[in-house]
């Protein structure tokens, strides 16, 4: 089955030189400050392009500071972030690879946020998570705009694709999953 691994592939107009894709993986780099990627990220992503990956998807990158899982995660909530992302993207492109970005908000799983936000004021199961504040309808609309602004910045930086992170119990998923509600009901029964 690996006989096609190194053959070109096209998906929705995106031409890939092979079928090797690096999935997004949070790095929690302690050198990340204010969400901006730095030299560590540059070397990390460029080395994957040099190694031959056709598509690299950058780690969960948050739409606002309090949307990060930890304060060491990447963010794209400001136009000030664009040059640092563009440097990485240009470097990856120079080695013939494509690059995407995963944009997200951790919601009730934002560990370092002073006050996490979520669809409801129910904490994520586990003792390390804080009680979130329920978003208002207006705040949900503002959150949609934060995602749109982050996508615009990613496009300005030169990404080839954007992935909206809607899994693993992060904010978009929290609107779809009953996990915290079920966990709360289980706790109330005991």
Secondary structure, 3 states (H helix, E strand, C coil): CHHHCCCCEEECCEEECCCCEECCCCCCCCCCECCECCHHHHHHHHHHHHCCCCEEEEEEEECCHHHCCCCCCEECCCHHHHHHHHHHHHHHHHCCCEEEEEEECCHHHCCCCCCCEECCCCCCCCCCCCCCEECCHHHHHHHHHHHHHHHHHHHHHCCCEEEECCCCCCHHHHCCCCHHHHHHHHHHHC
